[in-house]
Amino acid sequence: MWLRERLHRRAKYGHVSANRLISLAFLGIILAGTLLLLLPISTRSHTSSPFLTALYTATSATCVTGLSLVDTYTHWSLFGQIVILCLIQIGGLGFMAIASSLIFLFRGRVGMKQQLLMAQSLGTPDFQGIVRMQKWMLRMAFLTEGIGAVLLTLRFLPEFGFARSLWLGVFHSVSAFCNAGFDILGFRSAGSSLITYGTDPFILLPVALLVIVGGLGYVVWEEIFTRRSWKKLSVYAKLVCLTTLALLIAGTLLVLVYEYHNPQTLGNLSFPQKLLAAFFQSVTLRTAGFSGIAQRELTEGGKAVSMFLMLVGGSSASTAGGLKTVTLVVILLFLWSRMRGKPTVTVFHRTVPAGLVLNALSIFGLMFSLAFAGAAIICMTSDLTFTEACYETVSAIATVGLSCDASTRVSLIGKLLIILYMYFGRVGVLTISLGFLHPSDTEPRYRYADTQLLIG
């Protein structure tokens, strides 16, 4: 404990803290990606893209969001698609994971500061054993992406040649595992994502499994493979598994309820096809961003369910964004405890520290407020309904990537706001707050007297 606290205090590069370095590194990757996408070789027309389009795409890819102003296949050349795929991989695994993979490859030594940065990048509170975990994470990520690429390549092979099928398989496998939502299927219908394969289980199920695996988090998968017993899993891993399962089932059922008779989404499908499409919609909202059905055609209830699931997102230390599953559980447990008049939050015979409860409430309050305020600003500056604007802001700040086909109708101010939200959502609200708003380590010399306020 003493060593960890000392390293946290001394983990400075010059005057740059670890949290700030991570934030600046992501910003640097976005700018580098923007410059590459500005090159004429990056577009099919061999002309330079508008700066806003390149910046928007680079931010969306690095922050594994999936929102885009142009269709990835029809606008970007093979070189541009490779740049986008590299940004997705770096953003999904984290820049420290990519950097450490090079260190491992050349058998370099990982120092204490690098270990602390790895822990910060993965979102874990402790750096002990982080090198072993980083190696395991990289092996697991590349193996999973490889398996997904093989399955998807085999599915595309009857339709396309081997080279094209392989590229489609690799691109969509990485995009799915990293929860990015980018696709290169625009040759079928520009901007349609996976809608043209909306009833194909050999496409939807591998993509859904990749999304789920990437969204569970490396900490949970390591525990599952090493401990191999439900009783031996940590409280965190148990909560992640149960919450993920509950949200997937509840999301599928709610999509079925709201969209069952909607002819624009599920209404014209058979029941097995409806079940598959509803399940995929529930999965992709967490925060993959692939469209199996037209998001703009969802009922108002369907959009409300979708926005809630988008806001929740995946789990910590994963490729997913959002509020995070355990954050939602902590908030619900806190509300349940307060309603019963209990002063503490408990789960699985363990007490949740008050500080964690406050952090969970802070993250929820901040993300909800930003999404609501951003939607209001977009409505003032663009010809969008409030629901459409909310869908865009929630999708951006939760790094989901789904859209009601409103991205191109958003004003310049709105697009810049979406770029900021994507960056904010990926780097992390608390990481940015801790990195740039330096809290004082000194104890206050005085404390104001308490006051009584009426609540409720």
C-alpha positions in Angstrom: 0.0 0.0 0.0 2.8 2.5 0.9 4.7 1.7 -2.3 1.6 2.1 -4.4 0.8 5.5 -2.9 4.3 6.6 -3.3 4.4 5.6 -6.9 1.1 7.4 -7.5 2.6 10.5 -6.1 5.9 10.2 -8.0 4.3 9.0 -11.3 5.2 12.2 -13.1 6.8 12.7 -16.4 8.1 16.2 -15.9 5.0 17.8 -14.5 2.6 15.5 -16.3 0.7 13.1 -14.2 -0.1 9.5 -15.4 -3.8 10.4 -15.9 -2.9 13.5 -17.9 -0.4 11.6 -20.0 -3.0 9.0 -21.0 -5.4 11.8 -22.0 -2.7 13.6 -24.0 -1.6 10.3 -25.6 -5.2 9.6 -26.9 -5.3 13.2 -28.2 -2.0 12.7 -30.0 -3.2 9.5 -31.6 -6.4 11.3 -32.8 -4.4 14.1 -34.3 -2.0 11.7 -36.0 -4.9 9.7 -37.4 -6.5 13.0 -38.6 -3.4 13.9 -40.5 -3.2 10.5 -42.2 -6.9 10.6 -43.2 -6.3 14.1 -44.7 -3.9 12.5 -47.2 -5.3 12.1 -50.7 -4.3 8.5 -50.7 -6.8 7.9 -47.9 -9.9 8.5 -50.0 -11.3 6.7 -53.0 -11.5 10.0 -55.0 -7.7 10.6 -54.2 -8.6 14.1 -53.0 -8.1 15.4 -49.5 -11.1 15.0 -47.2 -12.5 18.1 -45.3 -10.6 18.6 -42.0 -13.8 18.1 -40.0 -14.6 14.8 -41.6 -11.0 13.5 -41.0 -11.1 14.7 -37.4 -14.5 13.3 -36.7 -13.6 9.9 -38.2 -10.2 9.7 -36.4 -11.8 10.6 -33.0 -14.6 8.1 -33.5 -12.2 5.3 -34.5 -9.7 6.1 -31.6 -12.5 6.4 -29.1 -14.1 3.2 -30.6 -17.4 4.9 -31.1 -18.5 4.3 -34.7 -20.2 7.6 -35.5 -19.2 8.9 -38.9 -20.1 11.6 -41.3 -19.3 9.5 -44.4 -19.7 5.8 -45.3 -16.4 4.0 -44.4 -16.4 1.9 -47.6 -17.5 4.3 -50.2 -15.5 7.3 -48.9 -12.2 5.9 -47.6 -9.7 3.9 -49.8 -8.0 0.7 -48.6 -5.2 2.8 -47.1 -7.8 4.9 -45.2 -9.6 1.8 -44.0 -6.3 0.4 -42.7 -5.6 3.7 -40.8 -9.1 3.5 -39.3 -8.6 -0.2 -38.3 -5.2 0.7 -36.6 -6.9 3.5 -34.7 -9.7 1.2 -33.6 -7.1 -1.4 -32.4 -5.1 1.2 -30.5 -8.2 2.8 -29.0 -9.8 -0.5 -28.1 -6.8 -2.1 -26.4 -5.3 1.2 -25.1 -2.2 2.9 -26.2 -0.2 1.4 -23.3 -1.2 -2.1 -24.4 0.2 -1.4 -27.9 3.3 0.1 -26.5 3.8 -2.7 -24.0 3.4 -5.3 -26.8 6.4 -3.7 -28.5 8.3 -3.9 -25.3 7.4 -7.6 -24.8 8.3 -8.3 -28.5 11.8 -6.9 -28.1 12.1 -8.3 -24.6 12.5 -4.9 -23.0 12.2 -4.1 -19.3 9.0 -2.6 -17.9 9.7 -0.2 -15.1 7.5 0.9 -12.2 6.3 4.0 -14.0 5.3 2.0 -17.1 3.5 -0.5 -14.9 1.5 2.3 -13.2 0.6 3.7 -16.6 -0.6 0.2 -17.7 -2.8 0.1 -14.7 -4.2 3.5 -15.3 -4.8 2.7 -19.0 -6.6 -0.5 -18.1 -8.6 1.3 -15.4 -7.4 -1.0 -12.6 -6.6 0.4 -9.1 -3.5 -1.7 -8.5 -0.4 -2.2 -10.6 0.8 -5.4 -8.8 0.9 -8.2 -11.4 0.0 -5.7 -14.2 2.7 -7.0 -16.5 1.4 -10.6 -16.4 -2.2 -9.3 -16.8 -1.1 -7.1 -19.8 0.5 -10.1 -21.5 -2.6 -12.2 -20.9 -4.8 -9.5 -22.1 -2.9 -9.1 -25.4 -2.9 -12.8 -26.0 -6.6 -13.1 -25.3 -7.5 -10.1 -27.4 -5.5 -11.2 -30.5 -6.7 -14.8 -30.2 -10.3 -13.8 -29.9 -10.0 -11.4 -32.8 -8.3 -14.1 -34.9 -11.1 -16.7 -34.2 -13.7 -14.1 -35.1 -11.9 -13.2 -38.3 -11.8 -16.9 -39.3 -15.5 -17.4 -38.7 -16.5 -14.2 -40.5 -14.1 -15.0 -43.4 -15.7 -18.4 -43.9 -19.1 -16.8 -44.0 -18.1 -14.2 -46.6 -16.2 -16.7 -48.7 -19.1 -18.0 -50.7 -20.0 -14.4 -51.8 -16.6 -12.9 -52.4 -13.0 -13.9 -53.2 -10.6 -15.1 -50.5 -8.7 -11.8 -50.3 -11.8 -9.7 -50.0 -13.4 -12.1 -47.6 -10.3 -12.1 -45.4 -10.2 -8.3 -45.2 -13.9 -8.2 -44.4 -13.4 -10.8 -41.7 -10.4 -9.1 -40.1 -11.9 -5.6 -40.2 -15.3 -6.6 -38.7 -13.7 -8.9 -36.1 -11.4 -6.2 -34.7 -14.2 -3.6 -34.9 -16.6 -5.9 -33.0 -14.2 -7.0 -30.3 -13.1 -3.4 -29.7 -16.8 -2.3 -29.7 -16.1 0.2 -32.4 -19.0 -0.4 -34.8 -17.3 0.6 -38.0 -18.1 -1.5 -41.1 -17.0 -1.7 -44.7 -20.2 -3.2 -46.1 -21.2 0.0 -47.9 -20.8 -1.7 -51.3 -24.2 -3.3 -50.5 -25.9 -0.2 -49.2 -24.0 2.9 -48.0 -24.5 3.6 -44.3 -26.6 0.5 -43.7 -24.1 -1.2 -41.4 -25.2 -4.9 -40.8 -28.9 -4.3 -41.8 -28.4 -6.2 -45.0 -27.4 -9.2 -42.9 -30.0 -8.4 -40.3 -31.4 -12.0 -40.3 -28.1 -13.9 -40.9 -27.1 -15.8 -37.7 -23.6 -16.6 -39.2 -22.9 -12.9 -39.2 -24.8 -11.6 -36.3 -23.9 -14.3 -33.7 -20.1 -14.1 -34.2 -20.2 -10.3 -34.1 -22.4 -10.4 -31.0 -20.1 -12.8 -29.2 -17.1 -10.7 -30.0 -18.9 -7.6 -28.7 -19.8 -9.5 -25.4 -16.3 -10.8 -24.9 -14.7 -7.4 -25.5 -17.3 -5.7 -23.2 -16.9 -8.0 -20.2 -13.4 -6.8 -19.5 -10.0 -8.4 -19.2 -10.1 -8.7 -15.4 -13.3 -10.7 -15.5 -12.0 -13.1 -18.3 -8.7 -13.7 -16.4 -10.7 -14.7 -13.3 -13.0 -16.9 -15.3 -10.1 -18.8 -16.9 -7.8 -19.0 -13.8 -10.3 -19.6 -11.0 -12.9 -21.7 -12.9 -15.4 -21.6 -10.1 -18.3 -19.3 -9.4 -17.5 -19.3 -5.7 -13.9 -18.3 -6.3 -14.8 -15.3 -8.4 -14.4 -11.9 -6.9 -17.5 -9.8 -6.0 -16.7 -7.6 -9.0 -16.5 -10.4 -11.5 -19.8 -11.9 -10.2 -21.5 -8.5 -10.5 -20.2 -8.1 -14.0 -21.4 -11.5 -15.2 -24.9 -11.2 -13.5 -25.5 -7.7 -14.7 -24.4 -8.4 -18.2 -26.7 -11.4 -18.4 -29.6 -9.5 -16.9 -29.2 -6.5 -19.3 -28.9 -8.8 -22.4 -32.1 -10.7 -21.5 -34.0 -7.6 -20.4 -32.8 -5.6 -23.5 -33.9 -8.5 -25.8 -37.3 -8.7 -24.2 -37.9 -5.0 -24.2 -36.9 -4.6 -27.9 -39.3 -7.4 -28.7 -42.1 -5.8 -26.8 -41.7 -2.3 -28.4 -40.8 -3.4 -31.9 -42.7 -6.7 -32.3 -45.4 -5.2 -34.6 -43.3 -2.4 -36.0 -43.1 -3.1 -39.8 -40.0 -0.9 -40.2 -38.0 -3.0 -37.7 -39.2 -6.4 -36.6 -42.8 -6.5 -37.7 -42.2 -8.4 -41.0 -39.8 -11.0 -39.7 -40.5 -14.6 -38.4 -40.4 -15.2 -34.7 -36.9 -16.7 -34.8 -35.7 -13.8 -36.9 -37.3 -11.3 -34.5 -35.6 -13.0 -31.5 -32.2 -12.9 -33.3 -32.6 -9.2 -34.3 -33.8 -8.2 -30.8 -30.9 -10.0 -29.2 -28.4 -8.4 -31.6 -29.9 -5.0 -30.9 -29.6 -5.6 -27.1 -25.9 -6.6 -27.6 -24.9 -3.8 -30.0 -26.2 -1.2 -27.6 -23.5 -2.2 -25.2 -21.5 -0.4 -26.9 -20.8 -1.9 -30.3 -22.6 0.4 -32.6 -23.5 -2.0 -35.4 -27.0 -1.6 -36.7 -29.0 -4.8 -37.3 -32.2 -2.8 -37.7 -32.8 0.8 -38.8 -32.4 2.9 -35.7 -34.4 5.8 -37.1 -37.4 3.6 -37.5 -37.5 2.5 -33.8 -40.6 3.4 -31.8 -40.3 6.0 -29.1 -40.3 3.3 -26.5 -37.6 1.4 -28.4 -35.5 4.5 -28.6 -35.9 5.1 -24.9 -34.8 1.5 -24.1 -31.9 1.9 -26.5 -30.6 5.1 -24.9 -30.7 3.6 -21.4 -28.7 0.5 -22.5 -26.3 2.8 -24.4 -25.7 4.9 -21.3 -25.0 1.8 -19.2 -22.5 0.4 -21.7 -20.1 -2.4 -20.9 -17.8 -3.2 -18.0 -14.7 -1.5 -16.6 -11.2 -2.4 -18.0 -12.8 -3.5 -21.3 -13.1 -2.2 -24.8 -16.6 -0.9 -24.1 -17.6 2.6 -23.0 -20.6 4.0 -21.1 -21.5 4.3 -17.4 -20.3 0.7 -16.8 -22.3 -2.2 -15.5 -21.1 -2.3 -11.9 -21.5 1.5 -11.6 -25.2 1.0 -12.4 -25.4 -1.9 -9.8 -23.8 0.3 -7.1 -26.3 3.1 -7.8 -29.2 0.7 -7.6 -27.9 -0.9 -4.4 -27.5 2.5 -2.9 -31.0 3.5 -3.7 -32.3 0.2 -2.4 -30.4 0.6 0.9 -31.6 4.2 1.4 -35.2 3.2 0.7 -34.9 0.6 3.5 -33.2 3.1 5.8 -29.8 1.4 5.8 -26.7 3.6 6.0 -24.4 1.2 4.1 -24.4 -0.6 0.8 -23.8 -4.3 0.9 -23.6 -7.0 -1.8 -22.6 -10.7 -1.5 -21.9 -10.2 2.2 -19.5 -7.4 1.5 -19.8 -3.6 2.2 -19.3 -1.2 -0.7 -17.1 1.8 0.5 -18.9 5.1 0.7 -16.3 6.6 -1.6 -17.1 4.2 -4.4 -20.8 5.0 -4.1 -20.1 8.7 -4.4 -17.9 8.0 -7.4 -20.7 6.0 -9.1 -23.3 8.8 -8.4 -20.8 11.4 -9.7 -20.2 9.6 -12.9 -23.9 9.0 -13.5 -24.8 12.6 -12.7 -22.0 14.0 -15.0 -22.8 11.7 -18.0 -26.5 12.2 -17.7 -26.2 16.0 -17.4 -23.7 16.2 -20.3 -25.9 14.1 -22.6 -29.0 16.2 -21.7 -27.3 19.5 -22.0 -25.6 18.5 -25.3 -29.0 17.4 -26.8 -30.4 20.8 -25.8 -27.5 22.6 -27.6 -27.9 20.5 -30.7 -31.6 21.2 -30.8 -30.9 24.9 -30.7 -28.4 24.8 -33.6 -29.8 21.9 -35.8 -33.0 20.8 -37.3 -33.3 17.7 -35.0 -36.0 16.6 -32.6 -34.9 16.3 -28.9 -35.1 12.5 -29.1 -32.8 12.4 -32.2 -30.4 14.8 -30.5 -30.4 12.7 -27.3 -29.7 9.6 -29.3 -26.6 11.3 -30.8 -25.2 12.7 -27.5 -25.8 9.5 -25.5 -24.3 7.4 -28.4 -21.2 9.8 -28.4 -20.5 10.0 -24.7 -21.1 6.3 -24.2 -18.9 5.6 -27.3 -21.6 3.5 -28.9 -21.9 4.8 -32.5 -25.5 4.2 -33.2 -27.4 7.0 -34.9 -30.9 7.8 -36.1 -29.3 8.9 -39.4 -28.9 12.4 -37.9 -25.2 12.8 -37.9 -25.0 14.7 -41.2 -27.9 17.0 -40.1 -26.1 18.2 -37.0 -24.7 21.7 -37.2 -21.0 22.5 -37.0 -21.3 23.4 -33.3 -23.1 20.1 -32.8 -20.4 18.1 -34.6 -17.6 19.7 -32.6 -19.6 18.9 -29.4 -20.0 15.2 -30.5 -16.2 15.0 -31.1 -15.6 16.3 -27.6 -18.1 13.9 -26.2 -16.5 10.9 -27.9 -13.1 11.9 -26.6 -14.6 12.5 -23.1 -16.4 9.2 -23.1 -13.4 7.1 -24.1 -10.7 8.6 -22.0 -13.0 8.6 -19.0 -14.8 11.3 -17.0 -12.8 10.6 -13.9 -9.5 10.2 -15.7 -9.9 13.7 -17.3 -11.0 15.2 -14.0 -8.1 13.7 -12.0 -5.6 14.4 -14.8 -6.4 18.1 -15.4 -8.1 19.3 -12.3 -5.3 18.7 -9.8 -6.8 18.1 -6.4 -4.9 19.4 -3.4 -3.2 16.7 -1.3 -3.2 19.0 1.7 -5.8 18.7 4.4 -8.1 21.8 4.8 -7.2 24.0 7.8 -10.8 24.6 8.7 -14.3 23.2 8.2 -17.5 25.1 7.9 -20.4 24.4 10.2 -23.1 22.0 9.1 -26.4 23.3 7.7 -29.8 21.6 7.4 -31.5 21.5 4.0 -34.9 20.1 3.0 -34.5 17.2 0.6 -37.3 15.6 -1.3 
